[in-house]
């Protein structure tokens, strides 16, 4: 018996294995090549923009791109701060609180949010959400102007970085919810029952057994949402009335722009060095998003290592 | 602290499916009561109905009465969370909380019960519980290491320490040794003997020698017939069950002539 096993192994190389291995490697290489191609393009076209920024804008590249980076990060962080608690709560309702026949449709509805095109969110933000938020901005500027975020004067159109953040929050909500929901549902029954048998209420059980188990996944989910918020173009380009300033004031009519929205708005009319400049700012966005994803991987990985110990 | 349990006419359902039918028994305080029987006959289901863990499963419900110390567990005014704080449980597979240290695992139940504890008080609970679970000498130098780093038998004793840290009235054990090697099993059995003086212990086991070794009274569960609900066939002192059982079915199961 053992000789037959050895023979097949020595004969090795079943054609099916070889073909599968080949296609898998080819697929991986194609993706790597595409990514490398994008990086090379960004560098090749972007570097002249970085070097020639002074001719084009009378300022260094850093002072050109910094307000955009700032706006990108602020809009994404506002989105994250708003979306994460809602997403985690929604995911918990679907995975642990709602009865099955309600949880399923609720999950579909949240997934449906991801199916709405971003331009629709943009139009909705500009025509509905923005004007609706104006009274809130006015109230904030009147009541708590000593908080730098709400210093006012309040925008009259509602096309502020805060509105853009809210729109982005709704757009990243389904991503975070979907991932958190999956991870919450995977929490081992054993750990949940351990907590319940000790006399934990459902919320205590979730804090004791579900959150520790799901922590790395929740971080990854948030980071993926952040990645989407950083790169989102159309909705921000439509909603935001940008003037390229750096300000902590989230509700006034002068707002920082974001890298992606800036490229979308300027690219059609850009020529020569201006194109290179825009591509260079795209390179910066690429680097930021890459760093965010890398950090997410690292955090998820270190938490997974701790769990497996 | 230890309490007796009176069960009368208990029917246990999963949705519409009747899993266990018509159980009547009295579990004595400060004794070990073992349940034996073939797989799927409802021993574990019955055990889980004693601390209202059964209803954690969607659709699961119970009819009948379980009375602990004059208090009916299934009375509408009773909060299942309060029941579980009084009646501890140890599971088939060791389940310490993976992100918690040994120290925090032991205190997990206490932290639920009381808002704030002094450090000295917490230390003494940890030491008392781990000593009670015969684990103190093995872990006293690494209390802040994760509980998952222990061996399977140590993890199970850690779970017992966690259960007794809140000083429950009753300790339920659902096949606590089935995932353990013989040495760890013997350590747990010794522990059960010692815990008997303070707690009412109910244990489900597939190992009949274990039932004979550790228990004072034994209940034999069996299916009425294939596809029928499980039932309590016989409930008697362990000596009698294993030497001269009332029911022929019990004798057949114990002697291995079981079809």
Interface residues (C-beta under 8 A of the other chain):
Chain A: X99 X100 X188 X190 X191 X193 X194 X195 X196 X197 X198 X199 X200 X201 X204 X208 X209 X212 X213 X215 X306 X307 X309
Chain B: X51 X53 X56 X58 X81 X82 X83 X84 X85 X86 X88 X89 X91 X93 X95 X96 X97 X98 X99 X100 X108 X109 X112 X113 X146 X148 X149 X159 X162 X163 X166
